[in-house]
Amino acid sequence: VSIDDMIVRPDQVSAVMPQKLAENPFMIVAFKTDKNTPYGVVSDVMEGLKEANAVKVFFNTDLELPGVAY
């Protein structure tokens, strides 16, 4: 997990995010994963965000459409 270019474990999200929110209470978290990310990791990060009260979250994914080259 990368938070402002700092690598943290999913279980560290709830400890890091309160400081980020204190610095910017209007922050929106951008949450992006690739198709190979295990759901457990996504769930753990979401729980950490919820514990930190970082509830403004933007989910982003790259869609792969059949027949479309990227």
Chimera marker file (.cmm) of the C-alpha trace (Angstrom):
<marker_set name="trace">
<marker id="1" x="0.000" y="0.000" z="0.000" r="1" g="1" b="0" radius="0.5"/>
<marker id="2" x="1.363" y="3.408" z="-0.922" r="1" g="1" b="0" radius="0.5"/>
<marker id="3" x="0.362" y="6.514" z="1.026" r="1" g="1" b="0" radius="0.5"/>
<marker id="4" x="2.076" y="9.640" z="-0.342" r="1" g="1" b="0" radius="0.5"/>
<marker id="5" x="4.833" y="7.436" z="-1.782" r="1" g="1" b="0" radius="0.5"/>
<marker id="6" x="5.369" y="5.776" z="1.605" r="1" g="1" b="0" radius="0.5"/>
<marker id="7" x="4.954" y="1.996" z="1.553" r="1" g="1" b="0" radius="0.5"/>
<marker id="8" x="2.905" y="0.624" z="4.462" r="1" g="1" b="0" radius="0.5"/>
<marker id="9" x="1.303" y="-2.694" z="5.283" r="1" g="1" b="0" radius="0.5"/>
<marker id="10" x="-2.510" y="-2.843" z="5.146" r="1" g="1" b="0" radius="0.5"/>
<marker id="11" x="-2.631" y="-3.113" z="8.952" r="1" g="1" b="0" radius="0.5"/>
<marker id="12" x="-0.749" y="0.209" z="9.232" r="1" g="1" b="0" radius="0.5"/>
<marker id="13" x="-3.309" y="2.260" z="7.285" r="1" g="1" b="0" radius="0.5"/>
<marker id="14" x="-5.386" y="3.068" z="10.375" r="1" g="1" b="0" radius="0.5"/>
<marker id="15" x="-2.259" y="4.406" z="12.133" r="1" g="1" b="0" radius="0.5"/>
<marker id="16" x="-1.024" y="6.561" z="9.233" r="1" g="1" b="0" radius="0.5"/>
<marker id="17" x="-4.265" y="8.103" z="8.013" r="1" g="1" b="0" radius="0.5"/>
<marker id="18" x="-5.267" y="10.138" z="11.102" r="1" g="1" b="0" radius="0.5"/>
<marker id="19" x="-2.196" y="12.372" z="10.655" r="1" g="1" b="0" radius="0.5"/>
<marker id="20" x="-2.983" y="12.794" z="6.958" r="1" g="1" b="0" radius="0.5"/>
<marker id="21" x="-6.550" y="13.762" z="7.809" r="1" g="1" b="0" radius="0.5"/>
<marker id="22" x="-5.354" y="16.205" z="10.462" r="1" g="1" b="0" radius="0.5"/>
<marker id="23" x="-3.208" y="17.890" z="7.806" r="1" g="1" b="0" radius="0.5"/>
<marker id="24" x="-6.098" y="17.995" z="5.333" r="1" g="1" b="0" radius="0.5"/>
<marker id="25" x="-9.582" y="17.275" z="6.748" r="1" g="1" b="0" radius="0.5"/>
<marker id="26" x="-11.097" y="17.614" z="3.247" r="1" g="1" b="0" radius="0.5"/>
<marker id="27" x="-8.872" y="14.907" z="1.800" r="1" g="1" b="0" radius="0.5"/>
<marker id="28" x="-10.346" y="12.351" z="-0.563" r="1" g="1" b="0" radius="0.5"/>
<marker id="29" x="-8.512" y="9.029" z="-0.662" r="1" g="1" b="0" radius="0.5"/>
<marker id="30" x="-7.837" y="7.619" z="-4.131" r="1" g="1" b="0" radius="0.5"/>
<marker id="31" x="-8.036" y="3.842" z="-3.933" r="1" g="1" b="0" radius="0.5"/>
<marker id="32" x="-6.654" y="2.002" z="-6.950" r="1" g="1" b="0" radius="0.5"/>
<marker id="33" x="-5.821" y="-1.656" z="-7.320" r="1" g="1" b="0" radius="0.5"/>
<marker id="34" x="-4.992" y="-3.913" z="-10.189" r="1" g="1" b="0" radius="0.5"/>
<marker id="35" x="-6.936" y="-6.999" z="-11.156" r="1" g="1" b="0" radius="0.5"/>
<marker id="36" x="-4.513" y="-9.293" z="-9.307" r="1" g="1" b="0" radius="0.5"/>
<marker id="37" x="-4.958" y="-7.679" z="-5.884" r="1" g="1" b="0" radius="0.5"/>
<marker id="38" x="-6.433" y="-10.217" z="-3.447" r="1" g="1" b="0" radius="0.5"/>
<marker id="39" x="-9.783" y="-9.151" z="-2.010" r="1" g="1" b="0" radius="0.5"/>
<marker id="40" x="-8.428" y="-9.641" z="1.518" r="1" g="1" b="0" radius="0.5"/>
<marker id="41" x="-5.929" y="-6.832" z="0.973" r="1" g="1" b="0" radius="0.5"/>
<marker id="42" x="-8.664" y="-4.526" z="-0.335" r="1" g="1" b="0" radius="0.5"/>
<marker id="43" x="-10.841" y="-5.376" z="2.654" r="1" g="1" b="0" radius="0.5"/>
<marker id="44" x="-8.009" y="-4.805" z="5.139" r="1" g="1" b="0" radius="0.5"/>
<marker id="45" x="-7.208" y="-1.385" z="3.657" r="1" g="1" b="0" radius="0.5"/>
<marker id="46" x="-10.897" y="-0.411" z="3.658" r="1" g="1" b="0" radius="0.5"/>
<marker id="47" x="-11.186" y="-1.403" z="7.318" r="1" g="1" b="0" radius="0.5"/>
<marker id="48" x="-8.098" y="0.674" z="8.132" r="1" g="1" b="0" radius="0.5"/>
<marker id="49" x="-9.571" y="3.674" z="6.333" r="1" g="1" b="0" radius="0.5"/>
<marker id="50" x="-12.832" y="3.237" z="8.204" r="1" g="1" b="0" radius="0.5"/>
<marker id="51" x="-11.020" y="3.003" z="11.568" r="1" g="1" b="0" radius="0.5"/>
<marker id="52" x="-9.173" y="6.235" z="10.720" r="1" g="1" b="0" radius="0.5"/>
<marker id="53" x="-12.460" y="7.889" z="9.717" r="1" g="1" b="0" radius="0.5"/>
<marker id="54" x="-11.123" y="8.396" z="6.191" r="1" g="1" b="0" radius="0.5"/>
<marker id="55" x="-14.509" y="7.823" z="4.622" r="1" g="1" b="0" radius="0.5"/>
<marker id="56" x="-14.218" y="10.037" z="1.526" r="1" g="1" b="0" radius="0.5"/>
<marker id="57" x="-12.838" y="7.459" z="-0.896" r="1" g="1" b="0" radius="0.5"/>
<marker id="58" x="-12.606" y="7.506" z="-4.669" r="1" g="1" b="0" radius="0.5"/>
<marker id="59" x="-12.338" y="4.053" z="-6.235" r="1" g="1" b="0" radius="0.5"/>
<marker id="60" x="-10.460" y="3.787" z="-9.498" r="1" g="1" b="0" radius="0.5"/>
<marker id="61" x="-9.893" y="0.801" z="-11.706" r="1" g="1" b="0" radius="0.5"/>
<marker id="62" x="-8.618" y="0.356" z="-15.213" r="1" g="1" b="0" radius="0.5"/>
<marker id="63" x="-11.276" y="-1.314" z="-17.276" r="1" g="1" b="0" radius="0.5"/>
<marker id="64" x="-10.194" y="-3.725" z="-19.952" r="1" g="1" b="0" radius="0.5"/>
<marker id="65" x="-12.626" y="-3.749" z="-22.828" r="1" g="1" b="0" radius="0.5"/>
<marker id="66" x="-12.522" y="-6.611" z="-25.351" r="1" g="1" b="0" radius="0.5"/>
<marker id="67" x="-10.935" y="-5.574" z="-28.639" r="1" g="1" b="0" radius="0.5"/>
<marker id="68" x="-9.611" y="-2.268" z="-27.307" r="1" g="1" b="0" radius="0.5"/>
<marker id="69" x="-5.853" y="-1.779" z="-27.259" r="1" g="1" b="0" radius="0.5"/>
<marker id="70" x="-4.358" y="0.369" z="-24.507" r="1" g="1" b="0" radius="0.5"/>
<link id1="1" id2="2" r="1" g="1" b="0" radius="0.2"/>
<link id1="2" id2="3" r="1" g="1" b="0" radius="0.2"/>
<link id1="3" id2="4" r="1" g="1" b="0" radius="0.2"/>
<link id1="4" id2="5" r="1" g="1" b="0" radius="0.2"/>
<link id1="5" id2="6" r="1" g="1" b="0" radius="0.2"/>
<link id1="6" id2="7" r="1" g="1" b="0" radius="0.2"/>
<link id1="7" id2="8" r="1" g="1" b="0" radius="0.2"/>
<link id1="8" id2="9" r="1" g="1" b="0" radius="0.2"/>
<link id1="9" id2="10" r="1" g="1" b="0" radius="0.2"/>
<link id1="10" id2="11" r="1" g="1" b="0" radius="0.2"/>
<link id1="11" id2="12" r="1" g="1" b="0" radius="0.2"/>
<link id1="12" id2="13" r="1" g="1" b="0" radius="0.2"/>
<link id1="13" id2="14" r="1" g="1" b="0" radius="0.2"/>
<link id1="14" id2="15" r="1" g="1" b="0" radius="0.2"/>
<link id1="15" id2="16" r="1" g="1" b="0" radius="0.2"/>
<link id1="16" id2="17" r="1" g="1" b="0" radius="0.2"/>
<link id1="17" id2="18" r="1" g="1" b="0" radius="0.2"/>
<link id1="18" id2="19" r="1" g="1" b="0" radius="0.2"/>
<link id1="19" id2="20" r="1" g="1" b="0" radius="0.2"/>
<link id1="20" id2="21" r="1" g="1" b="0" radius="0.2"/>
<link id1="21" id2="22" r="1" g="1" b="0" radius="0.2"/>
<link id1="22" id2="23" r="1" g="1" b="0" radius="0.2"/>
<link id1="23" id2="24" r="1" g="1" b="0" radius="0.2"/>
<link id1="24" id2="25" r="1" g="1" b="0" radius="0.2"/>
<link id1="25" id2="26" r="1" g="1" b="0" radius="0.2"/>
<link id1="26" id2="27" r="1" g="1" b="0" radius="0.2"/>
<link id1="27" id2="28" r="1" g="1" b="0" radius="0.2"/>
<link id1="28" id2="29" r="1" g="1" b="0" radius="0.2"/>
<link id1="29" id2="30" r="1" g="1" b="0" radius="0.2"/>
<link id1="30" id2="31" r="1" g="1" b="0" radius="0.2"/>
<link id1="31" id2="32" r="1" g="1" b="0" radius="0.2"/>
<link id1="32" id2="33" r="1" g="1" b="0" radius="0.2"/>
<link id1="33" id2="34" r="1" g="1" b="0" radius="0.2"/>
<link id1="34" id2="35" r="1" g="1" b="0" radius="0.2"/>
<link id1="35" id2="36" r="1" g="1" b="0" radius="0.2"/>
<link id1="36" id2="37" r="1" g="1" b="0" radius="0.2"/>
<link id1="37" id2="38" r="1" g="1" b="0" radius="0.2"/>
<link id1="38" id2="39" r="1" g="1" b="0" radius="0.2"/>
<link id1="39" id2="40" r="1" g="1" b="0" radius="0.2"/>
<link id1="40" id2="41" r="1" g="1" b="0" radius="0.2"/>
<link id1="41" id2="42" r="1" g="1" b="0" radius="0.2"/>
<link id1="42" id2="43" r="1" g="1" b="0" radius="0.2"/>
<link id1="43" id2="44" r="1" g="1" b="0" radius="0.2"/>
<link id1="44" id2="45" r="1" g="1" b="0" radius="0.2"/>
<link id1="45" id2="46" r="1" g="1" b="0" radius="0.2"/>
<link id1="46" id2="47" r="1" g="1" b="0" radius="0.2"/>
<link id1="47" id2="48" r="1" g="1" b="0" radius="0.2"/>
<link id1="48" id2="49" r="1" g="1" b="0" radius="0.2"/>
<link id1="49" id2="50" r="1" g="1" b="0" radius="0.2"/>
<link id1="50" id2="51" r="1" g="1" b="0" radius="0.2"/>
<link id1="51" id2="52" r="1" g="1" b="0" radius="0.2"/>
<link id1="52" id2="53" r="1" g="1" b="0" radius="0.2"/>
<link id1="53" id2="54" r="1" g="1" b="0" radius="0.2"/>
<link id1="54" id2="55" r="1" g="1" b="0" radius="0.2"/>
<link id1="55" id2="56" r="1" g="1" b="0" radius="0.2"/>
<link id1="56" id2="57" r="1" g="1" b="0" radius="0.2"/>
<link id1="57" id2="58" r="1" g="1" b="0" radius="0.2"/>
<link id1="58" id2="59" r="1" g="1" b="0" radius="0.2"/>
<link id1="59" id2="60" r="1" g="1" b="0" radius="0.2"/>
<link id1="60" id2="61" r="1" g="1" b="0" radius="0.2"/>
<link id1="61" id2="62" r="1" g="1" b="0" radius="0.2"/>
<link id1="62" id2="63" r="1" g="1" b="0" radius="0.2"/>
<link id1="63" id2="64" r="1" g="1" b="0" radius="0.2"/>
<link id1="64" id2="65" r="1" g="1" b="0" radius="0.2"/>
<link id1="65" id2="66" r="1" g="1" b="0" radius="0.2"/>
<link id1="66" id2="67" r="1" g="1" b="0" radius="0.2"/>
<link id1="67" id2="68" r="1" g="1" b="0" radius="0.2"/>
<link id1="68" id2="69" r="1" g="1" b="0" radius="0.2"/>
<link id1="69" id2="70" r="1" g="1" b="0" radius="0.2"/>
</marker_set>
